[in-house]
């Protein structure tokens, strides 16, 4: 049973895919989502392509789940997801012995054919990616023997914690993460803490809005995810933890955020992997800070729902902020945010970040092409309005 699950379009795409493969999933308003597991090899041929919608996470993790199954499968997505590279998740699965391929462009669909058995291997990741690591670990559950993976920088470890919660032994020695294949998982009760990536929009909002204070309850503060908090604190943000706890193996806390003057900083390379999804909203903090904020080593932002480096630079320029684009990041000089129009390029995090910028603008900001906000944060507009942001939707656009 899972409580606290955010029923976004990304999550529901995963639920639909599992139902199409014979998994019984019931939703109870009070109890949460109840899933009757079918075991490592109990999934059934869906007889159709599995649509992952806009979710790169769902597509990559599902590729890992399906790599060792006894039936062929095809993973597809919407127009945006169909332009996101998938070769990096294919490579480690091929190393495990999977028969998996993408188009010669490296883009979806992902096609998987059954193999007799996956085999345990050691794999060194060329680029840090929690999604690729997780796909490997999920596929390795169906492999013969032990499998190990090494990442160049530590990334979020939710999958490792989850597998331990379901009774699987996941070990780590030095930089190697190891799992043993063939062991069935046991059902468990899961409580999902508040998502720090979603909370980050409101953390920055409270930091930049004059005379504000905000408490965000029961937020996940796993140390592999808190790069955004470390960066904001370095910038001078007032962020305190209260009521620290551990729920289902995940550390949580209530976050108390107060407005404070921010200063520009150099974002260190070791912080990039632990804040990769938060750089759109961190760019808004940088725009409101005194001095220059620089980011390097974040090439991964080029291949998200949009080219996020280009989207951030373009959006800040439209709002009168001095920003320099670099191949692997950007440099933002803080200043006064002006009214203007920003194209979110169908990227949910870009849209929400520039909506938060509306807290400090004299006038209005129009954010175009924002329907994909619901893929990760349904109810964002209503929640933002409830804490004082003057925001509304009109013909699919958010205005802040």
C-alpha positions in Angstrom: 0.0 0.0 0.0 1.3 3.5 -0.9 0.2 6.6 1.0 1.1 10.2 0.1 1.5 9.4 -3.6 1.3 12.5 -5.9 -1.2 11.5 -8.6 0.4 13.5 -11.4 0.2 12.5 -15.0 3.7 11.0 -14.8 2.7 8.7 -12.0 -0.6 7.8 -13.6 1.2 6.8 -16.9 3.2 4.3 -14.8 0.0 3.0 -13.2 -1.7 2.6 -16.5 1.3 0.7 -17.9 1.4 -1.7 -15.0 -2.4 -2.3 -15.2 -1.9 -3.1 -18.9 0.5 -5.8 -17.8 -1.9 -7.5 -15.4 -1.1 -5.8 -12.1 -4.2 -5.1 -10.0 -4.0 -1.5 -8.6 -6.8 0.0 -6.6 -7.1 3.5 -5.3 -8.8 4.1 -2.0 -9.3 7.7 -0.9 -8.4 7.1 2.7 -6.0 4.1 2.5 -4.0 5.2 -0.6 -3.0 3.1 -3.6 -3.1 -0.7 -3.1 -1.0 -2.8 -5.5 -1.1 -6.6 -5.6 2.4 -7.6 -6.7 2.9 -10.4 -9.2 6.5 -11.2 -8.5 9.7 -10.6 -10.6 8.4 -12.7 -13.6 4.6 -12.3 -13.2 4.0 -9.4 -15.6 2.0 -10.2 -18.7 2.3 -9.2 -22.4 0.3 -6.0 -22.7 -0.3 -6.7 -26.4 0.2 -3.0 -27.1 2.8 -0.2 -26.8 3.1 1.2 -23.3 2.7 5.0 -23.3 4.9 6.8 -20.7 3.4 10.2 -21.6 5.9 13.0 -20.8 7.9 11.1 -18.1 11.5 10.3 -18.9 11.8 8.7 -15.4 8.9 6.3 -16.1 10.4 5.3 -19.5 13.9 4.7 -18.2 12.8 2.8 -15.1 10.2 0.8 -17.0 12.9 -0.2 -19.5 14.8 -1.7 -16.6 11.7 -3.6 -15.3 10.9 -5.0 -18.7 14.5 -6.0 -19.8 14.3 -9.4 -18.2 10.6 -10.3 -18.9 9.5 -13.1 -21.1 7.5 -11.0 -23.7 8.3 -8.3 -26.2 7.5 -4.7 -25.2 7.6 -1.2 -26.7 7.8 2.0 -24.7 6.5 5.2 -26.4 5.9 8.8 -25.2 4.4 12.1 -26.2 6.1 14.5 -28.7 8.4 15.9 -26.0 9.5 12.5 -24.6 10.0 11.2 -28.1 12.8 13.8 -28.5 14.7 12.8 -25.4 17.8 10.6 -25.6 17.5 7.1 -24.4 20.8 5.5 -25.5 22.4 6.0 -22.0 19.8 3.7 -20.4 20.1 1.2 -23.3 23.8 0.7 -22.8 23.8 -0.7 -19.3 20.8 -2.9 -20.1 22.7 -4.3 -23.1 25.6 -5.0 -20.8 23.3 -7.2 -18.7 22.3 -9.1 -21.8 19.0 -7.4 -22.6 17.8 -7.3 -26.2 16.9 -3.6 -26.3 17.1 -0.9 -28.9 16.1 2.6 -29.8 15.9 4.5 -33.1 19.3 5.3 -34.7 18.8 8.8 -33.5 18.9 7.5 -29.9 15.3 8.6 -29.3 12.2 6.5 -28.4 10.4 4.3 -28.9 12.4 1.7 -26.9 11.9 -1.8 -28.1 12.7 -4.8 -25.9 12.7 -8.4 -26.9 12.7 -11.4 -24.5 16.0 -13.1 -23.7 16.6 -16.4 -22.0 18.2 -14.8 -19.0 20.0 -11.6 -18.0 23.5 -12.0 -16.6 25.1 -10.2 -13.7 27.9 -7.7 -14.7 29.9 -4.8 -13.4 29.1 -1.5 -15.2 30.8 1.9 -14.8 28.5 4.8 -15.7 30.1 7.4 -17.9 27.7 10.1 -16.7 25.9 10.4 -13.3 22.2 9.7 -13.7 19.9 8.4 -11.0 17.4 7.2 -13.6 20.0 5.1 -15.5 21.3 3.7 -12.2 17.8 2.8 -11.1 17.0 1.1 -14.5 20.1 -1.0 -14.1 19.3 -2.0 -10.6 15.7 -3.0 -11.5 16.8 -5.1 -14.4 19.6 -6.7 -12.3 16.8 -8.1 -10.0 16.2 -10.6 -12.9 19.8 -11.4 -13.7 21.9 -14.4 -12.7 24.3 -13.6 -9.9 25.5 -10.3 -8.6 25.4 -7.1 -10.6 27.4 -3.9 -9.6 27.2 -0.4 -10.9 29.6 2.5 -10.2 28.5 6.2 -10.6 31.0 9.1 -11.1 29.1 11.3 -8.7 26.6 10.2 -6.1 23.0 10.6 -7.3 19.7 10.3 -5.5 19.4 6.8 -3.8 15.6 6.4 -3.5 15.7 3.1 -5.5 18.3 1.6 -3.2 16.3 2.6 -0.1 13.1 1.3 -1.7 14.6 -2.1 -2.6 15.8 -2.5 1.0 12.3 -1.6 2.2 10.9 -4.5 0.1 13.3 -6.9 1.7 16.1 -6.9 -0.9 19.8 -6.7 0.1 21.4 -3.7 -1.6 25.1 -3.3 -0.6 27.5 -0.5 -1.3 31.3 -0.7 -1.1 33.4 2.3 -2.1 31.6 3.7 -5.2 30.1 0.3 -6.2 26.4 -0.5 -5.6 25.6 -4.2 -5.7 22.4 -6.3 -6.0 21.9 -10.1 -6.2 19.5 -11.3 -8.9 16.7 -13.8 -8.5 15.4 -12.8 -5.1 11.7 -12.0 -4.9 10.6 -8.8 -3.2 8.1 -8.7 -0.3 5.1 -6.4 -0.2 5.4 -3.4 2.2 3.6 -0.3 3.4 5.1 2.8 1.8 4.6 6.4 2.9 5.9 8.9 0.4 7.3 12.1 1.9 6.7 15.5 0.4 8.8 15.9 -2.8 11.7 18.3 -2.4 11.7 19.2 -6.1 8.2 20.4 -5.8 8.8 22.1 -2.5 11.8 24.0 -4.0 9.5 26.4 -5.9 7.9 27.5 -2.7 11.2 27.5 -0.8 12.6 30.0 -3.3 9.4 31.9 -3.3 9.5 32.4 0.4 13.2 33.4 0.2 12.7 36.2 -2.4 9.3 37.6 -1.3 9.5 40.5 1.1 8.7 39.8 4.8 7.6 36.2 4.1 7.7 33.1 6.2 6.6 29.6 5.1 6.5 26.2 6.7 6.5 23.2 4.4 5.6 20.0 6.3 7.0 16.5 6.0 9.4 17.2 3.1 11.9 14.5 2.1 15.4 15.7 3.0 17.4 12.7 1.8 21.0 13.9 1.6 21.3 12.8 -2.0 18.6 15.3 -2.9 19.3 18.3 -0.8 21.8 20.1 -3.1 19.1 22.8 -3.7 19.0 23.5 0.1 22.8 23.6 0.3 23.0 26.0 -2.6 20.3 28.3 -1.3 21.8 28.4 2.2 25.2 29.3 0.6 23.3 32.2 -1.1 22.1 33.4 2.3 18.6 31.8 2.4 17.1 31.1 5.8 16.0 27.5 5.8 15.7 25.5 9.0 14.7 21.9 9.8 12.1 21.1 12.4 10.6 17.7 13.5 13.2 15.6 11.8 12.1 12.0 11.3 12.6 8.9 9.2 9.6 7.4 7.3 10.0 4.2 5.4 13.8 4.7 5.3 13.6 8.3 4.0 14.6 11.2 6.2 12.0 14.0 6.5 11.6 17.3 8.1 9.4 20.4 8.3 11.1 23.2 6.5 10.9 26.8 7.8 11.8 29.4 5.2 12.0 33.1 5.8 12.8 35.9 3.3 16.4 37.0 3.3 18.8 38.9 1.0 20.5 36.5 -1.4 24.0 36.8 -2.9 25.5 35.3 -6.0 27.6 32.1 -5.6 29.6 29.7 -7.6 27.7 26.3 -7.7 30.2 23.5 -7.2 30.4 20.6 -9.6 29.7 18.0 -6.8 26.4 19.7 -6.1 25.1 19.4 -9.7 23.8 15.8 -9.6 22.0 16.4 -6.3 20.2 19.5 -7.6 19.8 18.7 -11.3 16.0 19.1 -11.3 16.1 22.3 -9.3 18.2 24.6 -11.5 15.2 26.2 -13.2 14.0 27.6 -9.9 17.6 28.2 -8.6 18.0 30.5 -11.6 15.2 32.6 -10.3 16.9 32.8 -6.9 20.1 33.8 -8.8 18.2 36.6 -10.7 17.1 38.0 -7.3 20.5 37.7 -5.7 23.2 40.5 -5.5 26.1 39.6 -7.7 26.9 36.8 -10.1 25.9 33.1 -9.8 27.7 30.7 -12.0 26.9 27.1 -12.9 29.3 24.6 -14.7 29.2 20.9 -15.3 25.4 20.7 -15.9 25.3 19.5 -19.5 22.5 17.1 -18.5 20.2 20.1 -18.4 20.4 20.2 -22.2 18.4 16.9 -22.5 15.6 17.4 -20.1 12.0 18.2 -21.1 13.5 21.1 -22.9 17.0 22.3 -23.3 16.8 23.9 -19.8 20.0 25.9 -20.2 18.6 27.6 -23.3 15.1 27.9 -21.7 16.5 29.5 -18.6 18.7 31.9 -20.5 16.0 32.9 -22.9 13.4 33.4 -20.1 15.7 35.5 -17.9 16.7 37.7 -20.9 13.0 38.3 -21.6 12.6 39.6 -18.1 15.6 41.9 -18.3 18.1 39.9 -16.3 21.7 39.7 -17.6 22.6 36.1 -18.2 25.4 34.4 -20.2 24.8 30.9 -21.7 27.6 28.4 -21.5 27.7 24.9 -23.0 27.5 23.3 -19.6 25.6 25.9 -17.6 25.1 29.7 -17.3 26.1 32.8 -15.4 23.4 35.0 -14.0 23.9 38.6 -12.7 21.2 39.5 -10.3 19.0 42.5 -10.9 15.4 43.7 -11.1 13.0 41.3 -12.8 10.9 43.2 -15.3 7.4 42.3 -16.7 7.5 40.2 -19.8 6.4 37.0 -21.7 8.3 33.7 -21.3 7.9 30.6 -23.4 8.2 27.6 -21.2 8.8 25.3 -24.2 6.3 22.7 -22.7 8.7 22.2 -19.8 6.8 22.0 -16.4 9.8 23.1 -14.3 10.5 26.1 -16.4 6.9 27.1 -16.3 6.6 26.9 -12.5 10.0 28.6 -11.9 9.0 31.7 -13.9 5.6 31.7 -12.3 7.4 32.1 -8.9 9.3 35.1 -10.4 6.0 36.8 -10.4 6.4 37.4 -6.6 8.9 40.1 -7.2 7.8 41.7 -10.5 6.1 45.1 -10.8 3.5 44.1 -13.3 2.9 40.7 -14.7 4.7 37.8 -16.3 2.9 35.7 -18.9 4.2 32.1 -19.2 3.2 30.4 -22.4 2.8 26.7 -23.2 2.3 25.4 -19.7 -0.1 22.4 -20.0 2.7 20.0 -18.9 2.7 21.5 -15.4 0.2 18.8 -14.5 2.6 16.0 -15.4 4.5 16.6 -12.2 2.5 19.1 -10.0 -1.3 19.0 -10.5 -2.7 21.8 -8.4 0.4 24.0 -8.6 -1.6 27.1 -9.6 -4.2 26.7 -6.8 -1.5 26.0 -4.2 0.6 29.0 -5.3 -2.5 31.2 -5.2 -3.4 30.0 -1.7 -0.1 31.4 -0.3 -0.4 34.8 -1.9 0.9 34.6 -5.5 -1.5 36.4 -7.9 -1.7 33.6 -10.5 -4.3 32.3 -12.8 -4.6 30.2 -16.0 -6.0 31.5 -19.2 -6.2 29.4 -22.4 -3.5 27.1 -21.1 -1.1 29.8 -20.0 -0.2 30.6 -16.4 0.2 34.3 -15.4 2.0 35.3 -12.3 
